[in-house]
Amino acid sequence: MSFSTSQSLLQDQRGFMWFGTGYGLNKYDGFSFTIYTLETSEDVLAGNSISRLYQDRAGNLWIGTAADLVRMDREPEIHPLQA
């Protein structure tokens, strides 16, 4: 993970686990983590401190940061930094 503690946690409709941390968003697929940060998200994330996670009925992931609330569309996903 990108940070030692998680501030929020969500299991999405596909079964992926999402962890909002003090330094980025982490997706766990059961084998490895994919890390999304302000630097790797092509301006989708407004900050690296992720405080809230929510998934709507359409499958979009809503991400609450210290700076803003942003929506991550399921397709295409933002470009990750592989861990």
C-alpha positions as CSV (number, residue, x, y, z in Angstrom):
1,M,0.0,0.0,0.0
2,S,1.0,3.6,-0.5
3,F,0.6,4.4,3.2
4,S,0.7,2.5,6.4
5,T,-2.9,3.2,7.5
6,S,-6.2,3.4,5.7
7,Q,-8.7,6.2,6.3
8,S,-11.6,4.6,4.2
9,L,-12.4,1.2,2.8
10,L,-14.8,0.0,0.1
11,Q,-15.4,-3.3,-1.7
12,D,-16.8,-2.5,-5.1
13,Q,-19.4,-4.3,-7.3
14,R,-16.6,-6.3,-9.0
15,G,-15.1,-7.5,-5.7
16,F,-12.0,-5.2,-5.7
17,M,-11.0,-3.7,-2.4
18,W,-10.3,0.0,-2.3
19,F,-8.3,1.7,0.4
20,G,-8.2,5.5,0.9
21,T,-5.0,6.5,2.6
22,G,-3.1,9.6,3.6
23,Y,-1.1,9.2,0.4
24,G,-3.3,8.0,-2.4
25,L,-6.0,5.5,-3.4
26,N,-5.1,1.8,-3.4
27,K,-7.0,-1.0,-5.2
28,Y,-6.4,-4.6,-4.2
29,D,-7.4,-7.3,-6.7
30,G,-6.7,-10.3,-4.4
31,F,-3.1,-10.6,-5.6
32,S,-1.5,-7.1,-5.8
33,F,-2.1,-3.4,-5.1
34,T,-2.6,-0.7,-7.8
35,I,-1.8,2.8,-6.4
36,Y,-3.4,6.0,-7.7
37,T,-1.9,9.3,-6.6
38,L,-2.3,12.9,-7.6
39,E,0.8,12.5,-9.8
40,T,-0.5,9.4,-11.6
41,S,-4.2,10.1,-12.0
42,E,-4.2,12.6,-14.9
43,D,-5.8,15.3,-12.7
44,V,-8.7,13.0,-11.6
45,L,-7.6,13.2,-7.9
46,A,-7.5,16.6,-6.4
47,G,-5.3,15.5,-3.5
48,N,-3.6,12.5,-2.1
49,S,-5.3,12.3,1.3
50,I,-8.4,10.1,0.6
51,S,-11.0,10.4,3.4
52,R,-14.1,8.9,1.9
53,L,-15.0,6.3,-0.7
54,Y,-18.5,5.5,-2.2
55,Q,-19.7,3.6,-5.2
56,D,-23.0,4.6,-6.9
57,R,-25.4,2.2,-8.8
58,A,-23.7,2.9,-12.1
59,G,-20.4,1.6,-10.7
60,N,-18.7,5.0,-10.5
61,L,-16.3,5.4,-7.6
62,W,-16.7,8.7,-5.7
63,I,-13.5,9.8,-3.9
64,G,-13.5,12.3,-1.1
65,T,-10.2,14.0,-0.7
66,A,-9.1,16.8,1.6
67,A,-9.4,19.2,-1.4
68,D,-12.5,18.0,-3.3
69,L,-15.0,15.3,-4.2
70,V,-14.2,13.6,-7.5
71,R,-15.8,10.8,-9.6
72,M,-13.7,8.0,-11.1
73,D,-15.6,6.5,-14.1
74,R,-15.3,2.7,-14.2
75,E,-14.2,2.8,-17.9
76,P,-11.6,3.9,-18.5
77,E,-9.9,3.9,-15.2
78,I,-7.3,6.4,-14.3
79,H,-3.7,5.4,-15.0
80,P,-2.2,3.7,-12.0
81,L,1.3,3.3,-10.6
82,Q,1.8,-0.4,-10.2
83,A,3.2,-1.6,-6.8
